[in-house]
Amino acid sequence: MQNPPEETNCPPNGDSYLFRFPIEISPLSLAYHVGDTIAISARIYNPFYDYSTGDYYNLNNFPFIFQLHVFNNQYSSFDINEAFDFNGSPIFEPSIVNSATYGRYLELDNVIFANNFYSFDFKVVLKKAGLYKFEPSVLVMYGDIPGKYYFDGKCYNNGISFSTDIMGISSTSYSFTVN
């Protein structure tokens, strides 16, 4: 853990540092067929640009968690395992989480950091027809408690927040149909 910095370039009004995490979905389409495969990946260069201060910060070996929330508007008892197969790699295996608050979602808790890049990739095989929505999110492991995680230049009492952008549509969610 680094020493707390001088409190000179903190986010305004006690806000959080705000970083973006671009996600790539390929192929990007509004309609797929049962049996199609979608690749979901990210490759983000470190240092990260902070949208609250306008500065760059090195987030070396930061404890990121990637989550992919999946929604379906057609089935009241939607089972993520009936609709999709999630395939990772030996070092990057996604898991399904059951949450009373957030429903069922896919989680990757080992975003890889190497050569100043954060990266992950996995594939989604579409198994069931329907209308779906993916909402990716990136969190700091175990929530963001101000002062808990440091990076060079971070003000002690400010939190850390991440937004996701889906490349190609500049959105935080992605709706599509499976026929």
C-alpha positions in Angstrom: 0.0 0.0 0.0 1.3 3.4 -0.9 1.3 6.4 1.4 -1.6 8.8 1.1 -0.8 11.6 -1.4 -1.1 15.3 -0.8 -4.8 16.2 -1.1 -4.2 18.5 -4.1 -5.9 16.9 -7.1 -8.9 15.1 -5.6 -12.2 14.6 -7.4 -14.4 17.6 -6.8 -17.0 17.7 -3.9 -15.7 14.5 -2.4 -16.8 12.5 -5.5 -15.2 9.2 -6.6 -12.5 8.8 -9.2 -14.3 7.8 -12.4 -12.6 5.3 -14.8 -14.0 3.7 -18.0 -13.6 0.1 -18.9 -14.4 -0.5 -22.6 -15.9 -3.9 -23.4 -15.9 -5.5 -26.9 -18.7 -7.8 -28.0 -18.1 -9.6 -31.3 -19.9 -10.0 -33.6 -22.1 -7.0 -32.7 -25.6 -7.6 -34.0 -29.2 -7.0 -33.0 -30.2 -10.6 -34.0 -28.5 -13.9 -33.6 -29.5 -17.6 -34.0 -29.6 -20.4 -31.5 -26.1 -22.0 -31.7 -24.3 -18.7 -32.5 -21.3 -17.7 -30.4 -20.6 -14.2 -29.0 -17.1 -13.2 -27.9 -16.8 -10.8 -25.0 -13.5 -9.2 -24.2 -11.6 -6.3 -22.9 -8.0 -5.0 -23.3 -7.4 -1.8 -21.4 -4.1 0.1 -21.2 -2.9 1.2 -17.9 -2.6 4.1 -16.8 -6.4 4.9 -16.7 -7.8 8.3 -17.5 -9.9 9.7 -14.6 -12.9 11.6 -15.9 -13.4 13.5 -12.6 -9.9 15.0 -12.3 -8.7 14.8 -16.0 -5.5 13.0 -14.9 -4.0 9.6 -15.6 -3.4 7.1 -12.8 -1.6 3.8 -12.7 -3.8 1.1 -11.3 -1.2 -1.7 -11.2 -2.6 -5.1 -10.1 -5.9 -3.6 -9.0 -8.6 -6.0 -7.6 -11.2 -5.7 -10.4 -14.3 -7.9 -10.7 -16.1 -8.1 -14.0 -19.8 -8.9 -13.9 -22.2 -9.5 -16.8 -25.8 -9.1 -15.8 -28.2 -10.9 -18.2 -31.9 -10.0 -18.4 -34.8 -11.6 -20.4 -38.1 -9.9 -21.0 -40.0 -13.0 -22.2 -39.7 -15.5 -19.3 -40.7 -14.9 -15.7 -38.5 -17.8 -14.5 -35.4 -17.0 -16.6 -32.6 -19.5 -16.1 -29.3 -18.2 -17.4 -27.9 -21.7 -17.7 -30.7 -22.8 -20.0 -30.2 -19.8 -22.3 -26.4 -19.6 -22.5 -23.1 -21.6 -22.2 -20.2 -19.5 -20.9 -16.8 -20.7 -22.0 -13.6 -19.2 -20.6 -10.0 -20.4 -20.6 -8.1 -22.4 -18.0 -6.9 -19.2 -16.3 -10.1 -17.3 -16.8 -13.2 -19.3 -15.9 -16.5 -17.4 -15.5 -18.9 -18.4 -12.7 -22.6 -17.9 -12.2 -23.6 -16.0 -9.1 -27.1 -16.1 -7.5 -27.9 -12.9 -5.7 -31.2 -12.0 -4.0 -30.5 -8.4 -4.8 -29.1 -8.6 -8.4 -30.5 -11.9 -9.7 -28.2 -14.3 -11.5 -25.2 -13.0 -13.3 -21.8 -14.1 -14.7 -18.7 -13.0 -12.7 -15.0 -13.0 -13.5 -12.9 -12.2 -10.5 -9.5 -12.5 -12.0 -9.1 -9.8 -14.7 -5.5 -10.4 -15.9 -2.9 -7.7 -15.6 0.3 -8.1 -17.7 2.5 -5.7 -19.7 0.5 -2.7 -18.5 -2.8 -4.1 -19.9 -5.8 -5.4 -18.1 -7.6 -8.1 -20.2 -10.1 -10.9 -20.2 -12.0 -12.8 -22.8 -14.7 -15.5 -22.9 -17.4 -16.8 -25.2 -21.1 -17.0 -24.9 -22.9 -19.8 -26.8 -26.6 -18.9 -27.4 -28.9 -21.9 -26.6 -32.4 -20.5 -26.3 -34.5 -18.1 -28.4 -35.6 -14.9 -26.8 -35.0 -11.2 -26.2 -32.0 -10.5 -24.0 -30.0 -7.7 -22.5 -26.4 -7.7 -21.3 -25.3 -5.2 -18.8 -21.6 -5.4 -18.0 -20.1 -3.8 -15.0 -16.7 -3.5 -13.4 -16.3 -3.3 -9.6 -13.5 -3.0 -7.1 -13.3 -6.3 -5.2 -15.4 -6.2 -2.0 -16.9 -2.8 -2.8 -15.2 0.5 -2.7 -14.5 1.7 0.8 -12.9 5.2 0.6 -9.3 4.8 1.7 -9.2 1.0 1.3 -7.5 0.8 -2.1 -4.7 3.1 -3.1 -2.9 4.0 -6.3 -0.3 6.7 -6.8 -1.9 10.1 -6.5 -5.2 8.9 -4.9 -6.8 11.1 -2.3 -7.6 9.1 0.9 -11.3 9.9 1.3 -12.4 9.6 -2.3 -13.9 6.4 -3.7 -13.3 4.7 -7.0 -15.9 4.1 -9.6 -15.9 2.3 -13.0 -18.3 2.7 -15.9 -18.4 0.3 -18.8 -18.8 1.2 -22.5 -19.6 -1.4 -25.1 -17.4 -0.5 -28.0 -19.3 0.1 -31.2 -22.5 1.3 -29.6 -21.2 3.6 -26.8 -23.7 2.2 -24.3 -23.7 0.5 -20.9 -26.1 -2.2 -22.0 -26.7 -4.3 -25.1 -30.1 -5.7 -26.2 -30.4 -8.4 -28.8 -32.7 -11.2 -30.1 -31.9 -14.9 -30.5 -34.0 -16.7 -33.1 
